[in-house]
Structure formats: structure tokens, C-alpha cells
Amino acid sequence: MAKKSIRVLRNNKWHRHNNHSKPQTMIKKQPWIKYFIIFIFTVIVIAAIIRVITPQTDELLLPPSDVQKKNLDQSVSIYNNIEFVGSTSSINLSQEVGIYSNELAGSEDSLDELITTIVTLFDLTRDPELPDKEFYVGDSYTLSRSTLRDELMLSRSTSPEVFIEQISNPPPGGIDTQQAISRAAQFVNSIFGEHQYIPQSDNVVYLEGILEPNPSTEREAHYAEISFAQQIDSLPVILDQELSTPIMVMVSNNYLIQKAVFRIKEFSPQKIAEVNLLSIEEAVDRLNQDSVGSIIGIAQEEPELLSLSQINGGILESAELEYRYDSELKLIYPFYRFTGTLIDDLGQSFQAEIIAPAIKVQL
């Protein structure tokens, strides 16, 4: 529809007057309206900027899950008198951490693809004498699959003579850790590509012996175990209550790949929230007061039956920060991993590793 106008006689001349100019006339006559609109607009812009640059204080509280409370044997412990006496210098409490959503890809497909890659890389063939098992053999290595744990193990075929020679005449100075890490990383990258799995350089384990290697030192070790994991915020991601990372590589003191274990799960995390870390003291308080924590590993000198339902005391000597994938919640979020000595309700002491959420969760 065409705009209407009125012809007005002014000074003996006809002029067009647009009847839509009334609001503009009102603003001219009442200038406070203009300044009020500018003020409102400015307030909205400033509020938006403040919201963007100011950290949100409302944190997402995760619901309870088995990873937060159930032990490796599926029992639930009640904790009392747990103390932390170690150093926290390696943990940056101001570090930005998050909660990530994640859907795991099918483990069967992932393992099948990994088997194909390793078989090709090491020129392996399926053992015809074991038709009911996935067991592959080659000149230097064998590959086996465990259906119970969705696990693959690659082992070097070493004759007893070579083992004895390796142990009887170790290189002077033991194992060079950086060289062992470099060799292990080269091996892992040849399978998965670079930078997908990162070596955990601070957690190298040194071993000595043939059949059942025992803990050792860098200077006396026959082997070094290097663990690899995907990382978020420079922290490793571990599955549920697993004790170890998805990949472990054992390198001999002559820098050959002696063994490799794969329990891979491919993560594609999407951040859904930023959260504040609990302090070590807060996490230990929640362990004592609300039993928020789970025992994922134990070691004892005598094979006595332990009671994990009631923990009457303990000294935690070290703490690490890591991410864990909670398959029940389908979320990845940070945990503290403590190592120390616990005492059960029978008075028996034992070495243990405990994980506890490093963020607030619903009780």
C-alpha cells in the first residue's frame, strides 16, 4: 500500500506532509526518549561482555556412579581416618579442567582394525594349530587376543639363550630412559599415527628378571615399561577403574620392543562444562565423610584375605591428576589418583591405589 501524505498550504505554497513523521517529531520534542534508548542498549551490551569474560560460578554436579564408589572387586568401602602426607607441587589447582561428553566407538571394530594393522606391520599369520583362538605368529613376534578384556598382546619371540645373554651382559648404566621412551613412541606412532597417544614420561616403570620381572631402578633394569594415553588438557584419559593406560610398551635394555599391551578406546570428547578442581584436602575429606572414592589396585606381602568394606585408617603418600571415562555416565571428568597404605577392619595393612573425583559430585 502506498504511503499517504497531506498537502498543506503554507506561505501560499502547497507542501507535502508525511503522516509517518510523528514519532520522529516526538523524539525531537522529547529528547530524553533518545537517551533512554541509548542507555538501555549500552546496559545490554555491557552485561553481555561481563557474562563472557566472567567465569560462571554455577557448576554442573554429576550424579553418582560406580566409578566414584565401587572397588575393583565391586565392593563399596567406608573410609575413616585417611590422611594425605605427600606433596601437591605437581598438581596445578588453578588448571582449567572440564567435563566432556563422549560416545565410544565399537571396541570390536577397533580391535579388528588394530589386529589387521599389527599383522601387516610385523608380517604375522594366524596359527593354524589354534583355530579357536585369535593367535598370530611370525619370525620375531606373536600376537594374541583376549576376549575377556578386549585386549591385545604383542610379544617378542625370544629364545632362552638370548634372554640369558641379555641379562648376563646388560649395557653399562642400565636403561637410558629417554632412548626407551623414544623407541616406544616410534613403535606406537607406526601403528596409530603421531600425537594420538602420548607417552606418560613421569610414570616409567623399571623391571629386572626373566620370567616374572620385579621392580628395579633405571641403572639396573632389564626393561622399561612406558604407558601411552590420549590426553585432554595435557592429562591422560583412562577408562573407568582401569589401573593402567590404554597402551603399555615394554622396551628391553637393548632397545627392542619386548611386549606391548593394547586396551584401546577411541575418545572424541566434547566439552560441556568448565569446573573448578577440589583441593587435595577437600577430596580426602569427601573420602572420609562420604566415602567418595574407589580402590582400583592393591598389593600385599602376604596373601591374606583383605576386608575392603571397612577401611579404618590410611596414609596417602602421593597424588596425581588424570581424566577418566565414566562409561555409566558416558562422561570424561577429572579424578585424583592416590597411592598409599590402608588398614582394613582386621588390622591388616596393604598398599593401595585409590581414585576419587577431583570435582564436586552429587552425594
PLY file of the C-alpha trace (Angstrom):
ply
format ascii 1.0
element vertex 363
property float x
property float y
property float z
element edge 362
property int vertex1
property int vertex2
end_header
0.00 0.00 0.00
1.34 3.48 -0.93
2.24 5.84 1.89
-0.36 8.57 2.46
0.57 12.25 2.55
-1.31 15.50 3.20
-0.94 18.64 1.16
-0.68 21.73 3.38
-0.97 25.34 2.29
1.96 27.20 3.83
3.06 30.70 2.75
0.77 30.43 -0.27
2.55 27.23 -1.37
1.40 23.70 -1.22
3.69 21.34 0.76
3.56 17.59 1.23
3.36 16.45 4.83
4.08 12.75 5.57
1.83 11.46 8.34
4.55 8.95 9.41
6.85 11.64 10.72
5.01 11.95 14.02
7.31 9.62 16.05
10.40 11.49 14.83
8.72 14.73 15.86
8.03 13.27 19.32
11.71 12.29 19.75
12.76 15.80 18.73
10.30 17.33 21.17
11.21 14.84 23.95
14.98 14.12 23.65
15.02 12.05 26.87
13.50 9.15 24.91
16.54 9.04 22.65
18.95 8.98 25.59
16.88 6.36 27.37
17.09 4.03 24.35
20.85 4.57 24.12
21.19 3.84 27.84
19.22 0.57 27.62
21.26 -0.59 24.62
24.53 0.23 26.42
23.47 -1.73 29.52
22.61 -4.79 27.40
25.99 -4.70 25.63
27.95 -4.28 28.88
26.03 -7.15 30.53
26.79 -9.43 27.59
30.51 -8.58 27.74
30.67 -9.19 31.51
28.95 -12.56 31.10
31.51 -13.63 28.51
34.62 -12.62 30.46
33.43 -13.64 33.94
33.78 -17.34 34.94
30.45 -18.94 35.72
30.10 -19.95 39.34
27.25 -22.41 38.83
28.94 -25.80 38.45
27.44 -28.92 36.99
27.10 -31.57 39.71
27.41 -35.06 38.28
25.15 -37.85 39.56
26.68 -40.79 41.49
28.18 -43.68 39.51
30.04 -46.95 40.13
33.41 -45.43 39.17
33.09 -42.97 42.03
32.48 -45.54 44.77
32.86 -49.21 43.73
36.17 -51.00 44.20
37.92 -53.32 41.76
36.04 -56.28 43.31
32.72 -54.35 43.10
32.58 -53.88 46.87
31.99 -50.46 48.45
34.33 -49.19 51.15
33.61 -46.96 54.13
36.70 -44.85 54.86
37.83 -43.41 58.17
40.98 -41.62 59.32
42.56 -41.30 55.87
45.38 -38.73 55.75
47.38 -37.27 52.88
51.02 -36.55 53.69
52.52 -36.20 50.21
53.41 -33.24 48.05
50.94 -31.44 45.78
53.59 -29.48 43.88
52.98 -31.48 40.69
49.26 -30.57 40.62
48.16 -27.18 39.35
44.98 -26.49 41.30
44.26 -23.45 39.12
44.38 -25.56 35.97
41.33 -25.31 33.75
39.53 -28.65 33.64
36.24 -29.68 32.15
33.50 -32.24 31.87
33.32 -33.86 28.45
30.62 -35.89 26.77
31.82 -38.86 24.78
30.40 -41.81 22.87
32.83 -44.70 22.49
33.24 -46.33 19.11
32.60 -50.07 18.96
35.50 -51.86 20.65
35.12 -54.93 18.42
35.63 -52.89 15.27
38.57 -51.01 16.79
40.33 -54.21 17.84
39.71 -55.85 14.46
41.28 -52.87 12.70
44.22 -52.89 15.12
44.82 -56.61 14.54
44.91 -56.04 10.79
47.42 -53.22 11.19
49.75 -55.16 13.51
49.56 -58.36 11.45
50.58 -56.41 8.35
53.28 -54.40 10.12
55.00 -57.44 11.66
54.22 -59.95 8.87
52.19 -62.28 11.09
49.91 -65.16 10.11
47.16 -66.86 12.06
48.34 -70.00 13.84
46.60 -72.98 12.15
47.13 -75.13 15.25
44.87 -72.85 17.31
41.80 -72.39 15.10
39.54 -71.48 18.03
41.76 -68.62 19.20
42.97 -65.45 17.61
46.69 -66.14 17.80
49.13 -64.88 15.19
52.78 -65.87 14.75
55.79 -64.52 12.89
59.56 -64.78 12.87
60.07 -62.33 15.73
56.68 -61.66 17.36
53.38 -63.26 18.34
50.00 -61.55 18.76
47.18 -62.83 20.95
43.70 -61.54 21.68
41.89 -61.81 25.00
38.12 -61.76 24.54
37.58 -61.33 28.29
39.21 -57.91 28.44
39.10 -56.69 24.83
42.88 -56.81 24.98
45.68 -57.47 22.50
49.20 -58.53 23.48
52.20 -58.40 21.18
55.19 -60.38 22.48
58.71 -60.77 21.18
59.75 -64.36 20.50
62.98 -64.51 22.45
64.95 -67.72 22.90
66.25 -68.63 26.38
69.81 -68.15 25.14
69.08 -64.56 24.11
67.34 -63.89 27.42
70.33 -65.16 29.38
72.74 -63.14 27.25
70.62 -60.01 27.68
70.52 -60.34 31.46
74.10 -61.56 31.93
75.61 -58.74 29.91
73.42 -55.68 30.41
74.52 -52.37 28.89
76.62 -50.30 31.31
74.47 -47.77 33.09
71.26 -49.76 32.66
68.50 -48.23 30.53
68.55 -44.75 29.07
65.01 -43.61 29.83
64.75 -41.06 27.04
66.01 -43.57 24.49
63.49 -46.15 25.71
60.65 -43.62 25.51
61.74 -42.58 22.02
61.82 -46.21 20.85
58.40 -46.93 22.36
56.90 -43.76 20.84
58.29 -44.67 17.42
56.60 -48.08 17.71
53.22 -46.66 18.83
53.27 -43.93 16.16
53.92 -46.54 13.46
50.56 -48.11 14.38
48.34 -45.15 15.30
50.00 -42.13 13.71
51.74 -39.33 15.53
50.38 -37.44 18.54
47.29 -39.62 19.05
48.73 -41.48 22.05
51.20 -39.61 24.26
53.93 -41.29 26.37
53.49 -40.73 30.10
57.12 -39.86 30.75
56.69 -39.32 34.50
55.38 -42.85 35.09
58.08 -45.08 33.59
58.40 -48.42 35.44
61.78 -50.23 35.59
61.94 -54.04 35.81
64.55 -56.78 36.08
64.34 -60.57 35.73
63.21 -63.07 33.07
60.00 -64.93 33.82
58.49 -62.59 36.41
60.29 -59.23 36.28
60.48 -57.37 39.58
60.64 -53.63 40.21
64.10 -52.22 39.69
65.98 -48.98 39.09
66.99 -47.21 35.92
70.64 -48.27 36.35
69.88 -51.96 36.98
66.76 -52.51 34.87
66.45 -55.06 32.08
63.21 -53.46 30.87
61.36 -50.17 30.97
57.57 -50.03 30.78
56.22 -46.91 29.11
52.49 -46.18 29.18
50.62 -44.23 26.49
47.26 -42.48 26.60
45.12 -40.00 24.78
45.24 -36.66 26.58
42.85 -33.83 27.43
44.27 -30.62 28.92
47.67 -32.40 28.95
46.27 -35.09 31.29
45.89 -38.80 30.42
42.44 -40.30 29.82
41.88 -43.73 31.43
38.85 -45.99 31.16
36.60 -46.45 34.21
38.56 -48.15 37.03
41.42 -49.43 34.88
44.75 -49.45 36.69
46.80 -48.71 33.59
46.58 -46.56 30.49
45.22 -47.97 27.18
48.68 -48.84 25.84
51.72 -50.24 27.65
55.03 -50.87 25.85
57.94 -52.79 27.40
61.34 -51.91 25.95
64.39 -54.09 26.66
67.79 -52.75 27.67
68.94 -53.27 24.07
66.00 -51.06 22.98
63.86 -53.70 21.30
60.09 -53.90 21.76
59.74 -56.80 24.18
55.99 -56.60 24.76
53.03 -54.32 24.09
49.52 -54.46 25.55
46.59 -52.65 23.93
43.23 -51.91 25.56
42.27 -49.07 23.30
39.12 -46.99 23.35
38.97 -44.09 20.96
37.65 -40.90 22.56
36.05 -37.99 20.72
35.28 -35.67 23.64
33.05 -32.59 23.50
33.35 -30.12 26.39
30.01 -29.46 28.08
31.17 -27.56 31.18
34.16 -25.95 32.86
34.64 -26.86 36.50
36.80 -25.97 39.48
39.14 -28.55 40.98
38.68 -29.68 44.54
41.80 -29.30 46.62
43.53 -32.47 47.79
42.25 -31.77 51.30
38.65 -31.46 50.06
38.90 -34.73 48.11
40.29 -36.56 51.17
37.56 -35.05 53.37
34.93 -36.40 50.98
36.66 -39.78 51.13
36.41 -39.81 54.93
32.99 -38.23 55.31
31.06 -39.53 52.30
33.19 -42.48 51.05
33.51 -40.94 47.60
36.38 -42.97 46.16
37.24 -46.44 44.88
40.17 -48.81 45.32
41.49 -49.80 41.89
44.68 -51.65 42.88
46.13 -53.45 45.90
49.44 -55.10 46.77
50.36 -57.02 49.90
53.37 -59.01 51.05
51.34 -61.89 52.47
48.44 -63.47 50.52
45.90 -62.79 53.26
42.22 -62.18 52.65
41.57 -58.46 52.89
38.38 -56.78 54.00
37.71 -53.79 51.76
34.27 -52.96 53.13
35.67 -51.06 56.11
38.90 -49.05 55.91
39.85 -47.87 59.39
42.87 -45.79 58.52
45.45 -44.96 55.93
48.32 -42.75 54.84
48.25 -41.47 51.25
51.73 -40.53 50.09
51.27 -39.36 46.50
48.58 -37.89 44.28
48.20 -37.44 40.53
45.54 -35.74 38.44
44.04 -37.60 35.48
40.87 -37.82 33.42
38.70 -40.94 33.45
35.93 -42.05 31.14
32.85 -42.98 33.17
31.07 -45.50 30.92
27.95 -45.37 33.11
27.52 -41.60 32.68
29.25 -41.51 29.26
31.32 -38.59 30.52
35.02 -37.81 30.90
35.95 -35.84 34.03
38.97 -35.40 36.35
39.99 -37.71 39.19
42.73 -37.73 41.78
44.75 -40.93 41.93
46.23 -41.60 45.37
48.87 -44.15 46.36
49.50 -45.17 49.94
48.94 -47.66 52.75
45.48 -48.61 54.05
44.37 -50.58 57.12
41.26 -52.76 56.98
38.93 -53.60 59.89
41.02 -56.70 60.67
44.08 -54.54 61.26
45.83 -55.70 58.10
47.82 -53.09 56.17
48.30 -53.13 52.42
49.44 -50.91 49.58
46.60 -49.47 47.53
45.72 -47.09 44.75
42.53 -45.07 45.17
40.75 -42.83 42.69
38.41 -40.05 43.83
36.57 -37.40 41.79
38.56 -34.17 41.65
35.34 -32.17 41.23
32.12 -31.92 43.20
29.60 -34.71 42.57
26.17 -35.44 43.98
26.30 -37.49 47.17
0 1
1 2
2 3
3 4
4 5
5 6
6 7
7 8
8 9
9 10
10 11
11 12
12 13
13 14
14 15
15 16
16 17
17 18
18 19
19 20
20 21
21 22
22 23
23 24
24 25
25 26
26 27
27 28
28 29
29 30
30 31
31 32
32 33
33 34
34 35
35 36
36 37
37 38
38 39
39 40
40 41
41 42
42 43
43 44
44 45
45 46
46 47
47 48
48 49
49 50
50 51
51 52
52 53
53 54
54 55
55 56
56 57
57 58
58 59
59 60
60 61
61 62
62 63
63 64
64 65
65 66
66 67
67 68
68 69
69 70
70 71
71 72
72 73
73 74
74 75
75 76
76 77
77 78
78 79
79 80
80 81
81 82
82 83
83 84
84 85
85 86
86 87
87 88
88 89
89 90
90 91
91 92
92 93
93 94
94 95
95 96
96 97
97 98
98 99
99 100
100 101
101 102
102 103
103 104
104 105
105 106
106 107
107 108
108 109
109 110
110 111
111 112
112 113
113 114
114 115
115 116
116 117
117 118
118 119
119 120
120 121
121 122
122 123
123 124
124 125
125 126
126 127
127 128
128 129
129 130
130 131
131 132
132 133
133 134
134 135
135 136
136 137
137 138
138 139
139 140
140 141
141 142
142 143
143 144
144 145
145 146
146 147
147 148
148 149
149 150
150 151
151 152
152 153
153 154
154 155
155 156
156 157
157 158
158 159
159 160
160 161
161 162
162 163
163 164
164 165
165 166
166 167
167 168
168 169
169 170
170 171
171 172
172 173
173 174
174 175
175 176
176 177
177 178
178 179
179 180
180 181
181 182
182 183
183 184
184 185
185 186
186 187
187 188
188 189
189 190
190 191
191 192
192 193
193 194
194 195
195 196
196 197
197 198
198 199
199 200
200 201
201 202
202 203
203 204
204 205
205 206
206 207
207 208
208 209
209 210
210 211
211 212
212 213
213 214
214 215
215 216
216 217
217 218
218 219
219 220
220 221
221 222
222 223
223 224
224 225
225 226
226 227
227 228
228 229
229 230
230 231
231 232
232 233
233 234
234 235
235 236
236 237
237 238
238 239
239 240
240 241
241 242
242 243
243 244
244 245
245 246
246 247
247 248
248 249
249 250
250 251
251 252
252 253
253 254
254 255
255 256
256 257
257 258
258 259
259 260
260 261
261 262
262 263
263 264
264 265
265 266
266 267
267 268
268 269
269 270
270 271
271 272
272 273
273 274
274 275
275 276
276 277
277 278
278 279
279 280
280 281
281 282
282 283
283 284
284 285
285 286
286 287
287 288
288 289
289 290
290 291
291 292
292 293
293 294
294 295
295 296
296 297
297 298
298 299
299 300
300 301
301 302
302 303
303 304
304 305
305 306
306 307
307 308
308 309
309 310
310 311
311 312
312 313
313 314
314 315
315 316
316 317
317 318
318 319
319 320
320 321
321 322
322 323
323 324
324 325
325 326
326 327
327 328
328 329
329 330
330 331
331 332
332 333
333 334
334 335
335 336
336 337
337 338
338 339
339 340
340 341
341 342
342 343
343 344
344 345
345 346
346 347
347 348
348 349
349 350
350 351
351 352
352 353
353 354
354 355
355 356
356 357
357 358
358 359
359 360
360 361
361 362
